[in-house]
Amino acid sequence: MSSAQYPLESRPHSVAHLFLSRVGSTPDREAYRYPVAGGPGAHGAEEWRSLTWAQTAERVKAIAAGLLALGLRPEERVAISSSTRVEWILADMGVMCAGGAATAVYPSTNADETAYILADSGSRAIFVEDAAQLAKVAEHKDRLPGLDYVILFDPDPDPDTHSENDADADADADPPRTEGLTTLTLAELERRGEAHLREHPDAIEATVQAIEPEQLATLIYTSGTTGRPKGVRLVHDCWSYQGLAQEATGLVRPDDVQFLWLPLSHVFGKALISGQITSGHVMAVDGRIDRIITNLPVVRPTVMASAPRVFEKVYNGIAAKARAEGGATYKIFLWAAKVARDHARTGQERMVATGRRTVPLWLSVQHAVADRLVYGKIRAAFGGRLRGSASGSAALAPDIGYFFAGAGVPVLEGYGLTETSAACTVNPADDFRVGTVGRTLPGTEVRIAEDGEILLRGPGIMRGYHNLPDKTAEVLEADGWFRTGDIGDVDKDGFVRITDRKKDLFKTSGGKYVAPTEIEGRFKAVCPYVSNILVIGNGRNYCTALITLDETAIMPWAESHGQAGRDYAEVVSSPDVHALIDGFVQRVNGDLQRWQTIKKFSVLPRDLDVEHGELTPSLKVKRPFVENEYAHLVEAMYEGSREA
C-alpha cells in the first residue's frame, strides 16, 4: 500500500480504510515499539516491546468493537486524555474504526478546562491515562451529563473501589468516586469488544466501509493564548489526505524507524500517525520528555519530528558543556560551530543558484576535520542514523538550523496549524532551505494576501470551529481559502517563509512596525543560556524584553563564576548574570534597525511554564498573559521614558 496505489485525487475515505489496507498488506511487519517500565532491557535500559500490524489490528478492532458494544454511533465523540504512549494510538484508531470522533485533551489541562472541552464537544466517553486524569473528570461530573463512560489505560490501583458495578465507592478513595459514570479498564473494554466480535465478526469492516470522507473524525481544541480554546473540526478526509501527502514528500519511507515523543493531543503528533500508517514504517512511542536523550541511542531513529525548543536546548547544552571544559575544547567547539554554519549556508546558497549543494575545497576539508572532532559525537547522541528531523510549531533560529545541518542532522522545518490538520508545507530532504518552512504538500495551495497574510487551501483544511459559526466565518472564505493569521512570503521556487504572527506584529509610538518573533529568534541563536524571550514595545517609544534562562545551562556558568551555593532565583537576579545577558543583547542589537533594538530587559526569577498559565500545552508563550503578569517589570523598564 502506498501513495502510488492510492493517488491523492482518489484517496480512501479515511485513515481507518488505510489502516485496514496496511494490515492486509504487511500483517507481520513491525508497527510499534513501546517501553515497559521495569523491563529487563540491555545495559540497564528499559525493555522495549513490539506490535506487528496484525497484533495492532487485533487490539484496535477489540477497542472499536467495545465502543460499538457501548452504543457508540457515527461521529459521536470519545475523548482521550493521556500522555503519548502506544495506548493513545490504539484508542484513537479504535474510535476511528468505530466511526466515532476523537476529542484530544492535553493531560496537563486543568480540571475546569477539561470539563469545558468535554462538555463543548459532547463527548460520550473518555479514555484516561491514570487516576489523576480520572480525578479531573470526576471533579466536574455535574457539568457533563452526556458523559457515560471512562476507560482507564493504567489499571486502577484499587480495582474493587471502581468496578463499574460499584457506584457507591468510598468518596475518600484514590482515585475518586465517579457517580453516574461506568468506569472500565482498557482491558475490560477490549474483552467486551472481543465478545461483540464473536457475535458480529465483520462489524469493524462494515463500520469502516460506511465511513464517508466528510464525517467528523477529530476535535482538537486550540490551546489559544487568550480565552477559551476553540474546537477544530477535522474530518476523515483530512487525515487520509495527510497520510498520502506526507508519504509523497519522501520524508518517510517504509524502512524507517521514527521516534515519536510529541504530544498526541497536539495536531502535529496526531498527523504523524497518518503518515506512519500510509508508509508502514516502525514507530517507537514514548512521550516522557525526560527520557528523550536516553531513548535516542536505544531507538536509533532514522527520522524524528520535534519542536525547535529541543534543538535549542541541545545546542545550548553542547555549547555550555564545551565552555565548562574550557581551553582547547571550547575553542574547537566554537571553530567547529562556525564551520558547520558556513558549510551549510554556502551549500544552500549554491543550491539556490546552481541546483547543486557544493562547497569550496578548503571548506570541505575543514568540515571533514570538524566532523571527526565534533559532529560525529552529535550524530551519535541522536542515535547515529538520523537522516533528518521535521520541525514545526514555532520558528527555528536560522543559526541553529545551519549548525545542525552542517553537523549532519538537518532540521527540516515545516508549517501548519491545528486548522490545517498539521503539515501544509515542509522542507524536502534533498533541497531543504534553512530559514524557510519549505514547499506546500501536494494538493495544498498557498497565496499571500495584500497585507502579507498567508492563505491556504486544500483537503487538510478544517471544516470549521465546533459550535462557533461566526468564528469560522472570520477565517474560512467561501471559496475555501483559510486565513492563517501568519505573515510571510513565497519565493520564486515556491519556498514559504514566515516572518511573524499577524496579531503579534506591533507598532512603536514612532510609527515603526516590529516583528518580535524575528528578534526573539536571533537572540536564541546567539545566547546559549536563554529559555524564553518576549520582546515588548507596542505603542512605546522603544523595545524591551522579558527573558528567562535555562537552568541547566546557567547554573554551571554561575558555579564557575563565584556563585556556587546560590539558588536559581539568586543567580538570575545577580549583576553578573545581567551583564552576561546584556552582552548577548548588544550582539543582537548590532544587526537590527534602531527602532528594533532592545533598550532594556528584565531577567525573570523563574522560567515560564504551563502550570502557571504562561505557556500553552504546546509550549507557545501566552504573550498578553505574561505581559500582564509581569506588568510591574515592564512599566519599570519604561519609567521616565518620553512617549511619542
C-alpha positions as CSV (number, residue, x, y, z in Angstrom):
1,M,0.0,0.0,0.0
2,S,1.4,3.4,-0.9
3,S,0.5,6.7,-2.4
4,A,1.2,5.1,-5.8
5,Q,-1.7,2.6,-5.0
6,Y,-3.8,5.5,-3.7
7,P,-3.3,8.7,-5.6
8,L,-4.2,11.9,-3.8
9,E,-7.1,12.6,-6.1
10,S,-8.7,9.1,-5.4
11,R,-7.6,8.6,-1.8
12,P,-9.6,6.3,0.6
13,H,-12.4,7.9,2.6
14,S,-10.5,7.7,5.9
15,V,-7.3,6.6,7.7
16,A,-9.4,3.7,9.0
17,H,-9.6,2.5,5.5
18,L,-5.8,3.0,5.1
19,F,-5.2,1.2,8.4
20,L,-7.1,-2.0,7.4
21,S,-5.4,-1.9,4.0
22,R,-2.0,-1.6,5.7
23,V,-2.7,-4.5,8.0
24,G,-3.8,-6.6,5.0
25,S,-0.6,-5.7,3.0
26,T,2.0,-6.2,5.8
27,P,0.5,-8.0,8.7
28,D,3.7,-9.5,10.0
29,R,5.9,-6.4,9.8
30,E,6.7,-4.4,13.0
31,A,4.3,-1.4,13.5
32,Y,5.1,-0.1,17.0
33,R,7.7,-0.2,19.7
34,Y,7.0,0.9,23.3
35,P,8.9,0.8,26.6
36,V,7.8,-1.4,29.5
37,A,8.5,0.1,32.9
38,G,10.9,-2.0,34.9
39,G,11.5,-4.4,32.0
40,P,14.9,-6.0,31.7
41,G,16.5,-4.0,28.9
42,A,20.1,-4.2,27.7
43,H,22.7,-2.4,29.7
44,G,20.2,-1.5,32.4
45,A,17.8,0.2,29.9
46,E,14.1,-0.4,29.8
47,E,12.7,-3.2,27.8
48,W,11.1,-2.3,24.5
49,R,8.3,-4.5,23.2
50,S,6.8,-4.6,19.7
51,L,3.4,-4.9,18.0
52,T,3.1,-6.2,14.4
53,W,0.5,-4.7,12.2
54,A,-1.7,-7.8,12.7
55,Q,-1.3,-7.5,16.5
56,T,-2.1,-3.8,16.4
57,A,-5.2,-4.6,14.3
58,E,-6.4,-7.2,16.8
59,R,-6.3,-4.7,19.6
60,V,-7.7,-1.8,17.6
61,K,-10.6,-3.9,16.4
62,A,-11.3,-5.1,20.0
63,I,-11.4,-1.4,21.2
64,A,-13.6,-0.4,18.3
65,A,-16.0,-3.3,18.9
66,G,-16.0,-2.5,22.6
67,L,-17.1,1.1,21.8
68,L,-19.8,-0.2,19.4
69,A,-21.0,-2.5,22.2
70,L,-21.3,0.6,24.5
71,G,-23.6,2.1,21.8
72,L,-21.2,4.5,20.1
73,R,-22.8,5.9,16.9
74,P,-21.1,7.6,13.9
75,E,-19.5,10.9,14.7
76,E,-20.2,10.7,18.4
77,R,-17.2,12.0,20.4
78,V,-14.8,9.9,22.6
79,A,-12.1,11.9,24.4
80,I,-8.6,10.9,25.1
81,S,-6.6,12.4,28.0
82,S,-3.2,10.9,28.2
83,S,0.5,11.4,27.6
84,T,2.0,10.0,24.4
85,R,2.0,6.2,24.6
86,V,1.0,3.3,22.4
87,E,-2.4,3.0,24.1
88,W,-3.2,6.6,22.8
89,I,-2.7,5.4,19.3
90,L,-4.7,2.2,19.8
91,A,-7.6,4.1,21.4
92,D,-7.6,6.8,18.6
93,M,-7.6,4.2,15.9
94,G,-10.3,2.3,17.8
95,V,-12.5,5.4,17.8
96,M,-11.9,5.9,14.1
97,C,-12.6,2.3,13.2
98,A,-15.9,2.5,15.2
99,G,-16.9,5.5,13.1
100,G,-16.6,7.9,16.1
101,A,-14.7,11.1,16.5
102,A,-11.8,11.5,19.0
103,T,-11.6,14.6,21.2
104,A,-8.0,15.3,22.1
105,V,-7.3,16.6,25.6
106,Y,-3.9,17.5,26.9
107,P,-3.1,15.6,30.1
108,S,-1.8,18.9,31.5
109,T,-5.1,20.6,31.0
110,N,-6.7,21.6,34.4
111,A,-10.0,20.1,35.6
112,D,-12.1,23.2,34.7
113,E,-10.9,23.4,31.1
114,T,-11.1,19.6,30.7
115,A,-14.7,19.8,31.7
116,Y,-15.3,22.7,29.3
117,I,-13.8,20.6,26.4
118,L,-15.8,17.5,27.3
119,A,-19.0,19.5,27.5
120,D,-18.5,21.6,24.4
121,S,-17.5,18.5,22.4
122,G,-20.4,16.5,23.7
123,S,-18.1,13.6,24.4
124,R,-19.9,10.4,25.5
125,A,-16.8,8.6,26.8
126,I,-13.2,9.3,27.7
127,F,-10.0,7.3,27.7
128,V,-7.9,8.5,30.6
129,E,-4.3,7.5,31.4
130,D,-4.5,7.1,35.1
131,A,-6.2,8.1,38.4
132,A,-5.0,11.7,38.1
133,Q,-6.8,12.2,34.8
134,L,-9.9,10.3,36.2
135,A,-10.0,12.7,39.2
136,K,-10.2,15.7,36.9
137,V,-13.2,14.2,35.1
138,A,-14.9,13.3,38.4
139,E,-14.4,16.8,39.8
140,H,-16.8,18.4,37.4
141,K,-19.1,15.4,36.6
142,D,-22.1,17.6,37.3
143,R,-21.2,19.7,34.2
144,L,-21.0,16.6,32.0
145,P,-24.5,15.0,31.8
146,G,-23.7,13.4,28.4
147,L,-20.5,11.6,29.6
148,D,-21.3,8.0,30.3
149,Y,-18.0,6.0,30.3
150,V,-14.4,6.4,31.5
151,I,-11.8,3.9,30.2
152,L,-8.6,3.7,32.2
153,F,-5.3,2.9,30.4
154,D,-3.5,2.1,33.7
155,P,-5.3,-0.4,35.9
156,D,-7.0,1.1,38.9
157,P,-4.7,0.6,42.0
158,D,-7.8,-0.4,43.9
159,P,-10.0,-2.2,41.3
160,D,-12.6,-3.2,43.9
161,T,-13.2,0.5,44.6
162,H,-14.1,1.4,41.0
163,S,-15.8,-1.5,39.5
164,E,-18.5,-0.4,37.0
165,N,-21.0,-2.1,39.4
166,D,-19.8,-0.2,42.5
167,A,-21.1,3.3,42.1
168,D,-21.2,3.8,45.9
169,A,-17.4,3.6,46.4
170,D,-15.9,5.5,49.3
171,A,-15.6,9.2,48.5
172,D,-12.2,9.4,50.0
173,A,-10.7,6.6,47.9
174,D,-8.0,7.3,45.4
175,P,-8.9,7.6,42.6
176,P,-12.2,9.5,43.4
177,R,-15.7,8.3,43.0
178,T,-17.3,8.6,39.6
179,E,-21.1,8.6,40.3
180,G,-23.1,8.4,37.1
181,L,-20.1,7.0,35.1
182,T,-19.3,3.5,34.1
183,T,-15.6,3.0,34.7
184,L,-13.7,0.3,32.8
185,T,-10.1,-0.6,32.3
186,L,-8.8,-0.7,28.7
187,A,-8.5,-4.5,29.1
188,E,-12.2,-4.7,30.1
189,L,-13.2,-2.7,27.1
190,E,-11.2,-5.0,24.8
191,R,-12.8,-8.1,26.4
192,R,-16.2,-6.6,25.7
193,G,-15.1,-5.9,22.1
194,E,-13.9,-9.5,21.6
195,A,-17.2,-10.8,22.8
196,H,-19.0,-8.4,20.4
197,L,-16.8,-9.6,17.5
198,R,-17.7,-13.2,18.2
199,E,-21.3,-12.4,17.6
200,H,-20.6,-9.9,14.8
201,P,-17.3,-10.9,13.2
202,D,-17.5,-8.4,10.3
203,A,-18.6,-5.4,12.5
204,I,-15.5,-3.4,12.1
205,E,-15.0,-3.9,8.4
206,A,-18.6,-3.0,7.8
207,T,-18.4,0.1,10.0
208,V,-15.2,1.3,8.3
209,Q,-16.7,0.8,4.9
210,A,-19.6,3.0,5.9
211,I,-17.4,6.0,6.8
212,E,-17.7,9.0,4.5
213,P,-14.9,11.4,3.8
214,E,-16.7,14.4,5.3
215,Q,-17.6,12.5,8.5
216,L,-16.2,14.1,11.7
217,A,-13.0,12.3,12.8
218,T,-11.4,14.5,15.3
219,L,-12.0,17.6,17.5
220,I,-8.7,19.2,18.6
221,Y,-9.1,22.3,20.8
222,T,-6.6,25.0,20.0
223,S,-4.5,25.9,23.0
224,G,-5.3,29.6,22.5
225,T,-3.2,32.3,24.0
226,T,-6.4,34.1,25.1
227,G,-9.8,33.0,26.1
228,R,-11.4,29.5,25.9
229,P,-10.0,27.1,23.3
230,K,-11.9,26.5,20.1
231,G,-12.7,23.0,18.9
232,V,-11.3,22.5,15.4
233,R,-13.4,20.1,13.3
234,L,-11.2,17.7,11.2
235,V,-13.0,15.2,9.1
236,H,-11.8,11.7,8.0
237,D,-10.7,13.1,4.6
238,C,-8.2,15.5,6.4
239,W,-6.3,12.5,7.9
240,S,-6.4,10.4,4.7
241,Y,-5.0,13.3,2.8
242,Q,-2.3,13.9,5.4
243,G,-1.1,10.3,5.2
244,L,-0.8,10.2,1.5
245,A,0.6,13.8,1.2
246,Q,3.3,13.1,3.8
247,E,4.4,9.9,2.1
248,A,4.5,11.7,-1.3
249,T,7.1,14.2,0.1
250,G,9.6,11.3,0.6
251,L,10.3,12.3,4.1
252,V,9.2,8.9,5.4
253,R,10.0,5.5,3.9
254,P,8.7,2.0,4.6
255,D,12.1,1.0,6.2
256,D,12.2,4.0,8.6
257,V,12.2,3.9,12.4
258,Q,10.6,7.0,13.7
259,F,10.8,8.1,17.3
260,L,7.5,9.7,18.5
261,W,7.6,11.7,21.7
262,L,5.5,14.7,20.7
263,P,2.1,15.1,22.4
264,L,-0.6,13.2,20.5
265,S,-3.1,15.7,21.9
266,H,-1.4,18.2,19.5
267,V,-2.2,18.1,15.8
268,F,1.5,17.6,14.9
269,G,1.8,14.4,16.8
270,K,-1.6,13.2,15.6
271,A,-0.8,13.8,12.0
272,L,2.4,11.7,12.2
273,I,0.3,8.6,12.8
274,S,-1.5,9.1,9.4
275,G,1.9,9.3,7.6
276,Q,3.2,6.2,9.5
277,I,0.1,4.1,8.6
278,T,0.4,5.0,5.0
279,S,4.2,4.4,4.8
280,G,4.1,1.3,7.1
281,H,7.4,2.2,8.9
282,V,8.1,1.4,12.6
283,M,7.1,4.0,15.2
284,A,8.8,3.9,18.6
285,V,6.5,5.6,21.0
286,D,7.4,7.2,24.4
287,G,6.2,10.7,25.4
288,R,8.3,11.1,28.5
289,I,10.3,14.2,27.8
290,D,12.9,13.4,30.4
291,R,13.7,10.1,28.5
292,I,14.3,11.6,25.1
293,I,18.1,11.8,25.4
294,T,18.2,8.3,27.0
295,N,15.9,6.8,24.3
296,L,17.6,8.2,21.2
297,P,20.7,5.8,21.3
298,V,18.3,2.9,22.2
299,V,15.7,3.6,19.5
300,R,18.3,4.8,16.9
301,P,15.7,6.5,14.8
302,T,16.2,7.3,11.1
303,V,13.6,10.1,11.3
304,M,12.1,12.1,14.1
305,A,9.7,15.1,14.4
306,S,10.4,17.7,17.0
307,A,9.9,21.2,18.2
308,P,12.5,23.9,17.8
309,R,12.9,24.2,21.6
310,V,14.5,20.7,21.7
311,F,17.2,21.7,19.2
312,E,17.8,25.0,21.0
313,K,18.3,23.1,24.3
314,V,20.6,20.5,22.7
315,Y,22.7,23.3,21.1
316,N,22.8,25.2,24.4
317,G,23.8,22.1,26.3
318,I,26.6,21.3,23.9
319,A,27.9,24.9,24.0
320,A,27.6,25.0,27.8
321,K,29.5,21.7,28.2
322,A,32.3,22.9,25.9
323,R,32.5,26.2,27.7
324,A,32.7,24.4,31.1
325,E,35.6,22.3,29.8
326,G,37.3,25.5,28.6
327,G,40.7,25.8,26.9
328,A,41.2,23.9,23.7
329,T,37.8,22.1,23.9
330,Y,35.8,25.3,23.8
331,K,37.9,26.8,21.1
332,I,37.5,23.7,19.0
333,F,33.7,23.8,19.5
334,L,33.5,27.5,18.5
335,W,35.5,26.8,15.4
336,A,33.5,23.7,14.5
337,A,30.2,25.5,15.0
338,K,31.3,28.2,12.6
339,V,32.5,25.7,10.1
340,A,29.1,23.9,10.3
341,R,27.2,27.1,9.7
342,D,29.5,28.2,6.9
343,H,29.3,24.8,5.2
344,A,25.5,24.6,5.4
345,R,25.0,28.2,4.4
346,T,27.4,28.0,1.4
347,G,25.9,24.8,0.3
348,Q,22.4,26.2,0.4
349,E,23.3,29.4,-1.4
350,R,24.9,27.3,-4.2
351,M,21.9,25.0,-4.3
352,V,19.6,28.0,-4.9
353,A,22.0,29.5,-7.5
354,T,23.1,26.4,-9.4
355,G,20.9,23.5,-8.3
356,R,23.9,21.7,-6.7
357,R,24.8,21.7,-3.0
358,T,28.6,22.2,-3.3
359,V,31.2,24.0,-1.2
360,P,34.8,25.1,-1.8
361,L,37.5,22.6,-1.3
362,W,39.1,24.4,1.7
363,L,35.7,24.5,3.5
364,S,35.1,20.8,2.7
365,V,38.5,19.9,4.2
366,Q,37.7,22.0,7.4
367,H,34.3,20.3,7.6
368,A,35.8,16.8,7.4
369,V,38.2,17.6,10.3
370,A,35.4,19.1,12.4
371,D,33.3,16.1,11.6
372,R,35.9,13.8,13.2
373,L,36.3,16.1,16.2
374,V,32.8,17.2,16.9
375,Y,29.9,16.4,14.6
376,G,30.2,12.6,14.8
377,K,29.6,12.9,18.6
378,I,26.5,15.0,18.0
379,R,25.1,12.5,15.5
380,A,25.8,9.6,17.9
381,A,23.7,11.4,20.6
382,F,20.8,11.2,18.2
383,G,21.3,7.5,17.7
384,G,23.7,7.7,14.7
385,R,21.2,7.0,12.0
386,L,19.0,10.2,11.9
387,R,18.5,11.4,8.3
388,G,16.6,14.4,9.4
389,S,14.1,15.8,11.8
390,A,10.9,17.5,10.8
391,S,10.4,20.6,13.0
392,G,7.2,22.6,13.5
393,S,5.0,24.6,15.9
394,A,7.4,27.5,16.1
395,A,10.3,29.1,14.2
396,L,13.9,27.7,14.5
397,A,16.6,30.3,14.7
398,P,18.5,30.1,11.3
399,D,21.9,30.0,13.0
400,I,20.8,26.9,14.9
401,G,19.4,25.4,11.8
402,Y,22.6,25.9,9.9
403,F,24.6,24.4,12.8
404,F,22.6,21.2,12.8
405,A,22.6,21.0,9.0
406,G,26.3,21.3,8.9
407,A,26.7,18.7,11.7
408,G,24.7,16.2,9.6
409,V,21.4,16.4,11.5
410,P,19.3,18.6,9.2
411,V,16.3,20.1,10.8
412,L,13.6,20.1,8.1
413,E,11.2,22.9,9.1
414,G,7.6,22.7,8.2
415,Y,4.5,24.7,8.8
416,G,0.9,24.0,9.8
417,L,-1.8,24.8,12.3
418,T,-4.4,22.8,14.1
419,E,-6.8,24.2,11.5
420,T,-4.8,22.7,8.6
421,S,-4.6,19.2,10.2
422,A,-0.9,19.9,10.8
423,A,1.6,20.0,8.0
424,C,0.8,22.1,4.9
425,T,4.4,22.9,4.0
426,V,7.6,21.1,4.7
427,N,11.2,21.3,3.5
428,P,12.3,18.5,1.2
429,A,15.2,16.4,2.5
430,D,17.1,16.8,-0.8
431,D,16.6,20.5,-1.1
432,F,16.0,22.0,2.4
433,R,16.4,25.7,2.9
434,V,17.1,26.9,6.4
435,G,15.0,30.0,7.2
436,T,12.0,28.7,5.3
437,V,9.2,26.3,6.1
438,G,9.6,24.6,2.7
439,R,7.1,24.0,-0.1
440,T,3.4,23.1,0.1
441,L,2.4,19.5,0.4
442,P,1.0,18.0,-2.8
443,G,-2.7,19.1,-3.1
444,T,-2.3,22.2,-1.0
445,E,-2.3,25.8,-2.4
446,V,-0.8,28.9,-0.9
447,R,-1.1,32.6,-1.7
448,I,-0.2,35.8,0.0
449,A,-2.9,38.4,0.8
450,E,-2.4,42.1,0.1
451,D,-1.5,42.7,3.8
452,G,1.1,39.8,3.7
453,E,-1.1,37.2,5.4
454,I,-0.6,33.6,4.3
455,L,-3.7,32.0,2.9
456,L,-4.0,28.2,2.4
457,R,-6.5,25.9,0.6
458,G,-6.6,22.2,0.4
459,P,-8.1,18.9,1.7
460,G,-6.4,19.3,5.1
461,I,-8.2,22.5,6.0
462,M,-10.6,22.2,8.9
463,R,-14.4,22.2,8.2
464,G,-14.9,24.9,10.9
465,Y,-14.8,25.6,14.6
466,H,-17.2,23.4,16.7
467,N,-20.4,25.4,17.6
468,L,-18.8,28.6,16.5
469,P,-20.0,29.6,13.0
470,D,-19.1,33.3,13.5
471,K,-15.5,32.4,14.4
472,T,-15.4,30.1,11.4
473,A,-16.6,32.8,9.0
474,E,-13.7,35.1,10.2
475,V,-11.1,32.7,8.9
476,L,-12.7,30.5,6.2
477,E,-13.6,32.2,3.0
478,A,-16.5,30.9,0.8
479,D,-14.0,29.6,-1.8
480,G,-12.1,27.5,0.7
481,W,-9.2,29.8,1.5
482,F,-8.1,29.7,5.1
483,R,-6.7,32.9,6.8
484,T,-3.7,31.6,8.8
485,G,-3.0,34.8,10.8
486,D,0.6,34.5,9.9
487,I,2.6,36.9,7.8
488,G,5.1,35.7,5.2
489,D,6.1,35.4,1.6
490,V,6.8,32.8,-1.1
491,D,9.9,32.9,-3.2
492,K,10.3,32.0,-6.9
493,D,11.0,28.4,-6.1
494,G,7.9,28.0,-4.0
495,F,9.5,28.1,-0.6
496,V,7.4,29.7,2.1
497,R,8.9,32.0,4.7
498,I,7.1,33.0,7.9
499,T,8.0,36.4,9.3
500,D,5.6,36.7,12.3
501,R,2.1,36.2,13.6
502,K,-0.2,38.9,12.3
503,K,-1.5,39.6,15.8
504,D,2.0,39.7,17.3
505,L,3.3,42.5,15.0
506,F,3.3,45.8,16.8
507,K,3.9,49.4,16.0
508,T,6.1,51.6,18.2
509,S,4.9,55.1,19.2
510,G,7.2,56.4,16.4
511,G,5.1,54.5,13.8
512,K,7.6,51.7,13.0
513,Y,6.5,48.1,12.7
514,V,8.3,45.5,14.7
515,A,8.2,41.7,14.2
516,P,9.0,40.4,17.7
517,T,9.4,36.7,16.7
518,E,12.3,37.6,14.4
519,I,14.2,39.4,17.1
520,E,13.5,36.6,19.6
521,G,14.8,34.0,17.2
522,R,18.0,36.0,16.7
523,F,18.5,36.2,20.4
524,K,18.0,32.5,20.9
525,A,20.6,31.9,18.2
526,V,23.4,33.8,20.0
527,C,22.6,33.3,23.7
528,P,23.2,29.7,24.9
529,Y,21.5,30.4,28.2
530,V,18.1,31.6,27.1
531,S,14.9,29.6,27.6
532,N,12.2,32.2,26.6
533,I,12.3,35.8,25.5
534,L,9.4,38.1,24.9
535,V,10.0,41.4,23.0
536,I,7.7,44.2,24.0
537,G,7.1,47.6,22.5
538,N,3.5,48.1,21.2
539,G,2.8,51.8,21.4
540,R,6.0,52.5,23.2
541,N,9.0,54.6,22.0
542,Y,11.5,51.7,22.3
543,C,11.6,47.9,22.6
544,T,12.2,46.0,25.8
545,A,12.3,42.3,26.6
546,L,11.4,39.8,29.4
547,I,13.9,37.0,29.4
548,T,14.0,33.6,31.2
549,L,17.1,31.5,31.4
550,D,17.7,27.7,31.0
551,E,18.5,26.5,34.5
552,T,20.6,23.5,33.2
553,A,22.8,26.0,31.2
554,I,23.1,29.0,33.6
555,M,23.7,27.1,36.9
556,P,27.0,25.6,35.7
557,W,28.1,29.0,34.5
558,A,27.2,30.5,37.8
559,E,29.1,27.9,39.8
560,S,32.3,28.6,37.7
561,H,31.9,32.4,38.3
562,G,31.8,32.6,42.0
563,Q,28.1,31.9,42.7
564,A,28.4,28.3,44.0
565,G,25.7,27.6,46.5
566,R,23.2,30.1,45.3
567,D,19.8,29.0,44.1
568,Y,18.4,29.8,40.6
569,A,16.5,32.9,41.6
570,E,19.5,34.4,43.3
571,V,21.7,33.6,40.3
572,V,19.5,35.1,37.6
573,S,19.0,38.3,39.6
574,S,22.7,38.9,40.1
575,P,24.6,41.8,38.5
576,D,27.0,39.3,36.9
577,V,24.2,37.5,35.1
578,H,22.6,40.7,34.0
579,A,26.0,41.8,32.5
580,L,26.3,38.4,30.8
581,I,22.9,38.6,29.1
582,D,23.4,42.3,28.2
583,G,26.4,41.2,26.2
584,F,24.2,38.9,24.1
585,V,21.5,41.6,23.8
586,Q,24.1,44.1,22.4
587,R,25.3,41.4,19.9
588,V,21.7,41.1,18.6
589,N,21.1,44.8,18.6
590,G,24.1,45.3,16.3
591,D,22.3,43.6,13.4
592,L,18.9,45.4,14.0
593,Q,17.4,48.6,12.8
594,R,17.5,51.3,15.5
595,W,13.7,51.0,16.3
596,Q,14.0,47.2,16.7
597,T,16.8,47.3,19.2
598,I,16.2,46.1,22.8
599,K,17.0,49.1,25.0
600,K,16.2,47.4,28.4
601,F,15.5,43.9,29.6
602,S,14.5,42.1,32.8
603,V,15.5,38.5,33.6
604,L,12.6,36.8,35.3
605,P,13.0,34.9,38.6
606,R,11.8,31.6,37.1
607,D,11.1,30.1,33.7
608,L,7.7,30.3,32.0
609,D,5.6,27.1,32.3
610,V,2.2,25.6,31.6
611,E,1.3,25.2,35.2
612,H,1.4,29.0,35.9
613,G,-0.6,29.6,32.7
614,E,2.2,31.3,30.8
615,L,2.6,28.7,28.1
616,T,0.0,26.8,26.2
617,P,0.2,23.0,26.3
618,S,2.1,23.1,23.0
619,L,4.6,25.5,24.7
620,K,3.6,28.7,22.9
621,V,4.1,31.8,25.0
622,K,0.8,33.5,26.0
623,R,2.1,37.0,25.4
624,P,-0.8,39.0,26.9
625,F,-0.8,36.8,30.0
626,V,2.9,37.1,30.6
627,E,2.9,40.9,29.9
628,N,0.1,41.3,32.4
629,E,1.7,39.0,35.0
630,Y,5.0,41.0,34.9
631,A,3.4,44.4,34.2
632,H,5.4,45.9,37.1
633,L,8.7,44.9,35.5
634,V,7.5,46.2,32.0
635,E,6.4,49.5,33.5
636,A,9.7,49.8,35.3
637,M,11.6,49.5,32.0
638,Y,9.7,52.4,30.6
639,E,9.7,54.6,33.7
640,G,10.8,58.1,32.9
641,S,10.8,57.5,29.2
642,R,9.2,60.1,26.9
643,E,6.3,58.5,24.9
644,A,5.9,60.0,21.5
